[in-house]
Amino acid sequence: MSRRHLTFACEGSTMVATLDEAPGTAGLLIVSGGNELRSGAWAGQARIAARIAAAGFPVLRFDHRGVGDSDGPNGSFETRGPDIAAALASFRKTCPELSRVIGWGNCDGASALMLARGLGFEGLVLSNPWTIEEDDAAQPPEVLRDHYKRRLADPTAIRRLLTGKVSVGKLAASLRDATRKPAPPTTLTQNLARGLADFAGPTRFLIAERDRTAQAFLAAWDKADARIRRCPNATHSFVESHSQEWLTEQILEMLRA
């Protein structure tokens, strides 16, 4: 397995990517979330790419415009379709033996893939999709209930409560919020659902159970969706050793299908 860098154009800008080479005819394209570099949080995406390539599948990850080594305007995830399309085209051109490309995005990288209707991918892996409207500061009641369930199991949190180090007023208000009815799906969630409905390929949702973004997604999505897979005790970027192994295996299952 070897790793090399490449560049490609996107609407007049130059984007930079890293390719982990491997002989397989199925490949993985990684879409970073937010302003995250293509290496990922704590180099997590670089490690995943190395693992996937070692298993025989090439991996391309890139800096979207305006981030890292790529120039151009830095837009929101809702406008990232052209960046993803340019990266996918470059991947297929650089690796002409590819017959299938799976797209993986975390957080709003997953949402960008959904809004782009899967572009030209043969499959999608969507972890912890971002469904929160920018002007919605309230936590979904499911997220609050999970928070307090964990706090009640934490001896330090119980001790702080019993020794008066927790504001009773704020606690009461938060508990009231935890018992309210779920809010209707946001406009963003509806747009994500519509975008994904137009994608005919296989899809898998990966949920880090300790991540509030993932919990907010589950609160807004059909919990009975058979495409959902959950990783216990995993946080947002799957940095734990067990969650890294779980994430790798989930992606490999999609590549081998």
TITORTI-256345 format. One record per residue (C-alpha): chain; x, y, z. Coordinates in nm, 2 decimals. Layout:
<site "A", <X, Y, Z>>;
...
This chain:
<site "A", <0.00, 0.00, 0.00>>;
<site "A", <0.13, 0.35, -0.09>>;
<site "A", <0.00, 0.69, -0.02>>;
<site "A", <0.03, 0.99, -0.26>>;
<site "A", <-0.12, 1.33, -0.31>>;
<site "A", <-0.31, 1.47, -0.61>>;
<site "A", <-0.49, 1.78, -0.73>>;
<site "A", <-0.79, 1.84, -0.93>>;
<site "A", <-1.01, 2.14, -1.04>>;
<site "A", <-1.35, 2.24, -0.90>>;
<site "A", <-1.53, 2.54, -1.06>>;
<site "A", <-1.20, 2.73, -1.11>>;
<site "A", <-1.04, 2.63, -0.78>>;
<site "A", <-0.77, 2.37, -0.71>>;
<site "A", <-0.85, 2.10, -0.46>>;
<site "A", <-0.60, 1.87, -0.29>>;
<site "A", <-0.65, 1.51, -0.20>>;
<site "A", <-0.47, 1.20, -0.06>>;
<site "A", <-0.50, 0.86, -0.23>>;
<site "A", <-0.42, 0.54, -0.04>>;
<site "A", <-0.36, 0.30, -0.32>>;
<site "A", <-0.48, -0.06, -0.33>>;
<site "A", <-0.57, -0.31, -0.61>>;
<site "A", <-0.94, -0.35, -0.54>>;
<site "A", <-1.21, -0.26, -0.79>>;
<site "A", <-1.43, -0.10, -0.51>>;
<site "A", <-1.30, 0.22, -0.35>>;
<site "A", <-1.39, 0.45, -0.07>>;
<site "A", <-1.43, 0.83, -0.09>>;
<site "A", <-1.42, 1.01, 0.24>>;
<site "A", <-1.61, 1.34, 0.28>>;
<site "A", <-1.50, 1.54, 0.58>>;
<site "A", <-1.74, 1.73, 0.80>>;
<site "A", <-1.74, 2.10, 0.88>>;
<site "A", <-1.39, 2.26, 0.83>>;
<site "A", <-1.21, 1.94, 0.92>>;
<site "A", <-0.90, 1.86, 0.72>>;
<site "A", <-0.89, 1.54, 0.51>>;
<site "A", <-0.68, 1.38, 0.78>>;
<site "A", <-0.98, 1.39, 1.02>>;
<site "A", <-1.00, 1.46, 1.39>>;
<site "A", <-0.69, 1.33, 1.56>>;
<site "A", <-0.59, 1.19, 1.22>>;
<site "A", <-0.88, 0.95, 1.24>>;
<site "A", <-0.97, 0.95, 0.87>>;
<site "A", <-0.60, 0.90, 0.78>>;
<site "A", <-0.59, 0.59, 1.00>>;
<site "A", <-0.92, 0.46, 0.86>>;
<site "A", <-0.79, 0.51, 0.51>>;
<site "A", <-0.48, 0.31, 0.58>>;
<site "A", <-0.68, 0.03, 0.73>>;
<site "A", <-0.92, 0.01, 0.44>>;
<site "A", <-0.63, 0.02, 0.18>>;
<site "A", <-0.45, -0.25, 0.37>>;
<site "A", <-0.76, -0.46, 0.33>>;
<site "A", <-0.73, -0.41, -0.05>>;
<site "A", <-0.95, -0.11, -0.13>>;
<site "A", <-0.82, 0.23, -0.25>>;
<site "A", <-0.93, 0.53, -0.05>>;
<site "A", <-0.95, 0.90, -0.15>>;
<site "A", <-0.99, 1.18, 0.10>>;
<site "A", <-0.98, 1.55, 0.01>>;
<site "A", <-0.99, 1.90, 0.15>>;
<site "A", <-1.30, 2.08, 0.03>>;
<site "A", <-1.27, 2.43, -0.12>>;
<site "A", <-1.14, 2.69, 0.13>>;
<site "A", <-1.01, 2.43, 0.38>>;
<site "A", <-0.66, 2.29, 0.43>>;
<site "A", <-0.46, 2.27, 0.11>>;
<site "A", <-0.75, 2.35, -0.12>>;
<site "A", <-0.82, 2.70, -0.24>>;
<site "A", <-1.15, 2.87, -0.34>>;
<site "A", <-1.46, 2.97, -0.15>>;
<site "A", <-1.54, 2.79, 0.18>>;
<site "A", <-1.92, 2.72, 0.15>>;
<site "A", <-2.15, 2.54, 0.39>>;
<site "A", <-2.22, 2.16, 0.37>>;
<site "A", <-2.54, 2.25, 0.18>>;
<site "A", <-2.33, 2.37, -0.11>>;
<site "A", <-2.06, 2.10, -0.11>>;
<site "A", <-2.21, 1.90, -0.40>>;
<site "A", <-1.97, 2.03, -0.66>>;
<site "A", <-1.67, 1.95, -0.44>>;
<site "A", <-1.78, 1.59, -0.39>>;
<site "A", <-1.86, 1.55, -0.76>>;
<site "A", <-1.51, 1.68, -0.85>>;
<site "A", <-1.34, 1.45, -0.60>>;
<site "A", <-1.54, 1.15, -0.72>>;
<site "A", <-1.45, 1.22, -1.09>>;
<site "A", <-1.08, 1.26, -1.00>>;
<site "A", <-1.09, 0.93, -0.81>>;
<site "A", <-1.24, 0.74, -1.10>>;
<site "A", <-1.00, 0.90, -1.34>>;
<site "A", <-0.70, 0.82, -1.13>>;
<site "A", <-0.82, 0.46, -1.06>>;
<site "A", <-0.99, 0.36, -1.38>>;
<site "A", <-1.02, 0.00, -1.26>>;
<site "A", <-1.29, 0.11, -1.01>>;
<site "A", <-1.63, -0.04, -1.08>>;
<site "A", <-1.79, 0.08, -0.74>>;
<site "A", <-1.72, 0.37, -0.52>>;
<site "A", <-1.87, 0.40, -0.17>>;
<site "A", <-1.91, 0.75, -0.02>>;
<site "A", <-1.85, 0.79, 0.36>>;
<site "A", <-1.93, 1.11, 0.54>>;
<site "A", <-1.94, 1.20, 0.91>>;
<site "A", <-2.16, 1.47, 1.06>>;
<site "A", <-2.24, 1.73, 0.80>>;
<site "A", <-2.02, 1.54, 0.56>>;
<site "A", <-2.30, 1.27, 0.57>>;
<site "A", <-2.56, 1.54, 0.53>>;
<site "A", <-2.38, 1.68, 0.23>>;
<site "A", <-2.39, 1.33, 0.06>>;
<site "A", <-2.76, 1.31, 0.14>>;
<site "A", <-2.84, 1.65, 0.00>>;
<site "A", <-2.64, 1.57, -0.31>>;
<site "A", <-2.86, 1.26, -0.37>>;
<site "A", <-2.57, 1.03, -0.36>>;
<site "A", <-2.42, 1.18, -0.67>>;
<site "A", <-2.25, 0.90, -0.87>>;
<site "A", <-2.18, 0.67, -0.58>>;
<site "A", <-2.27, 0.30, -0.57>>;
<site "A", <-2.33, 0.31, -0.20>>;
<site "A", <-2.33, 0.54, 0.10>>;
<site "A", <-2.21, 0.51, 0.46>>;
<site "A", <-2.36, 0.80, 0.67>>;
<site "A", <-2.23, 0.84, 1.02>>;
<site "A", <-2.39, 1.07, 1.27>>;
<site "A", <-2.57, 1.29, 1.01>>;
<site "A", <-2.62, 1.66, 1.10>>;
<site "A", <-2.99, 1.74, 1.13>>;
<site "A", <-2.99, 2.05, 1.36>>;
<site "A", <-3.10, 2.38, 1.21>>;
<site "A", <-2.86, 2.66, 1.29>>;
<site "A", <-3.12, 2.87, 1.47>>;
<site "A", <-3.24, 2.58, 1.68>>;
<site "A", <-3.06, 2.60, 2.02>>;
<site "A", <-3.29, 2.36, 2.20>>;
<site "A", <-3.17, 2.00, 2.26>>;
<site "A", <-3.42, 1.73, 2.15>>;
<site "A", <-3.58, 1.57, 2.46>>;
<site "A", <-3.42, 1.23, 2.37>>;
<site "A", <-3.08, 1.39, 2.39>>;
<site "A", <-3.15, 1.54, 2.73>>;
<site "A", <-3.29, 1.22, 2.86>>;
<site "A", <-2.98, 1.03, 2.75>>;
<site "A", <-2.77, 1.30, 2.92>>;
<site "A", <-2.94, 1.26, 3.25>>;
<site "A", <-2.94, 0.89, 3.24>>;
<site "A", <-2.56, 0.90, 3.21>>;
<site "A", <-2.53, 1.17, 3.48>>;
<site "A", <-2.74, 0.96, 3.72>>;
<site "A", <-2.49, 0.68, 3.67>>;
<site "A", <-2.19, 0.91, 3.75>>;
<site "A", <-2.10, 0.92, 4.12>>;
<site "A", <-1.92, 1.25, 4.07>>;
<site "A", <-2.24, 1.41, 3.92>>;
<site "A", <-2.45, 1.28, 4.21>>;
<site "A", <-2.20, 1.42, 4.46>>;
<site "A", <-2.21, 1.76, 4.30>>;
<site "A", <-2.59, 1.76, 4.32>>;
<site "A", <-2.60, 1.66, 4.68>>;
<site "A", <-2.35, 1.92, 4.78>>;
<site "A", <-2.53, 2.20, 4.62>>;
<site "A", <-2.29, 2.26, 4.33>>;
<site "A", <-2.57, 2.22, 4.07>>;
<site "A", <-2.82, 2.50, 4.01>>;
<site "A", <-3.16, 2.35, 4.11>>;
<site "A", <-3.35, 2.60, 3.89>>;
<site "A", <-3.15, 2.52, 3.58>>;
<site "A", <-3.18, 2.15, 3.65>>;
<site "A", <-3.56, 2.17, 3.69>>;
<site "A", <-3.59, 2.37, 3.36>>;
<site "A", <-3.37, 2.11, 3.18>>;
<site "A", <-3.58, 1.82, 3.32>>;
<site "A", <-3.90, 1.99, 3.20>>;
<site "A", <-3.74, 2.01, 2.85>>;
<site "A", <-3.65, 1.64, 2.87>>;
<site "A", <-4.02, 1.55, 2.92>>;
<site "A", <-4.16, 1.76, 2.63>>;
<site "A", <-4.29, 1.60, 2.31>>;
<site "A", <-4.05, 1.57, 2.02>>;
<site "A", <-4.05, 1.86, 1.78>>;
<site "A", <-4.16, 1.80, 1.43>>;
<site "A", <-3.88, 1.72, 1.17>>;
<site "A", <-3.68, 2.03, 1.08>>;
<site "A", <-3.67, 2.15, 0.72>>;
<site "A", <-3.31, 2.02, 0.70>>;
<site "A", <-3.42, 1.67, 0.81>>;
<site "A", <-3.70, 1.67, 0.55>>;
<site "A", <-3.45, 1.78, 0.28>>;
<site "A", <-3.21, 1.51, 0.38>>;
<site "A", <-3.49, 1.25, 0.36>>;
<site "A", <-3.59, 1.37, 0.01>>;
<site "A", <-3.24, 1.37, -0.11>>;
<site "A", <-3.17, 1.02, 0.01>>;
<site "A", <-3.50, 0.89, -0.14>>;
<site "A", <-3.36, 0.97, -0.48>>;
<site "A", <-3.06, 0.74, -0.42>>;
<site "A", <-3.11, 0.38, -0.54>>;
<site "A", <-2.79, 0.23, -0.40>>;
<site "A", <-2.74, 0.06, -0.06>>;
<site "A", <-2.71, 0.29, 0.24>>;
<site "A", <-2.59, 0.24, 0.60>>;
<site "A", <-2.63, 0.48, 0.89>>;
<site "A", <-2.37, 0.45, 1.16>>;
<site "A", <-2.46, 0.59, 1.50>>;
<site "A", <-2.21, 0.66, 1.78>>;
<site "A", <-2.43, 0.62, 2.08>>;
<site "A", <-2.26, 0.87, 2.30>>;
<site "A", <-2.27, 1.15, 2.04>>;
<site "A", <-2.54, 1.42, 2.07>>;
<site "A", <-2.54, 1.49, 1.70>>;
<site "A", <-2.62, 1.12, 1.64>>;
<site "A", <-2.89, 1.13, 1.91>>;
<site "A", <-3.05, 1.43, 1.75>>;
<site "A", <-3.05, 1.25, 1.42>>;
<site "A", <-3.23, 0.95, 1.58>>;
<site "A", <-3.48, 1.18, 1.74>>;
<site "A", <-3.57, 1.32, 1.39>>;
<site "A", <-3.54, 1.00, 1.19>>;
<site "A", <-3.74, 0.67, 1.18>>;
<site "A", <-3.58, 0.46, 1.45>>;
<site "A", <-3.71, 0.15, 1.28>>;
<site "A", <-3.50, 0.22, 0.97>>;
<site "A", <-3.32, -0.12, 0.91>>;
<site "A", <-3.02, 0.06, 0.77>>;
<site "A", <-2.92, 0.20, 1.11>>;
<site "A", <-2.62, 0.04, 1.29>>;
<site "A", <-2.52, 0.15, 1.65>>;
<site "A", <-2.18, 0.15, 1.82>>;
<site "A", <-2.21, 0.14, 2.20>>;
<site "A", <-1.99, 0.39, 2.39>>;
<site "A", <-1.86, 0.56, 2.08>>;
<site "A", <-1.82, 0.93, 2.05>>;
<site "A", <-1.86, 1.16, 1.75>>;
<site "A", <-1.54, 1.09, 1.56>>;
<site "A", <-1.51, 0.72, 1.66>>;
<site "A", <-1.18, 0.78, 1.83>>;
<site "A", <-1.20, 0.49, 2.07>>;
<site "A", <-1.01, 0.18, 1.97>>;
<site "A", <-1.33, -0.04, 1.98>>;
<site "A", <-1.52, 0.21, 1.77>>;
<site "A", <-1.24, 0.25, 1.52>>;
<site "A", <-1.25, -0.13, 1.47>>;
<site "A", <-1.63, -0.12, 1.44>>;
<site "A", <-1.63, 0.16, 1.19>>;
<site "A", <-1.36, -0.01, 0.98>>;
<site "A", <-1.56, -0.33, 0.97>>;
<site "A", <-1.89, -0.15, 0.88>>;
<site "A", <-1.72, 0.02, 0.58>>;
<site "A", <-1.55, -0.30, 0.47>>;
<site "A", <-1.88, -0.48, 0.47>>;
<site "A", <-2.02, -0.21, 0.23>>;
<site "A", <-1.71, -0.24, 0.01>>;
<site "A", <-1.73, -0.62, -0.01>>;
<site "A", <-2.10, -0.63, -0.08>>;
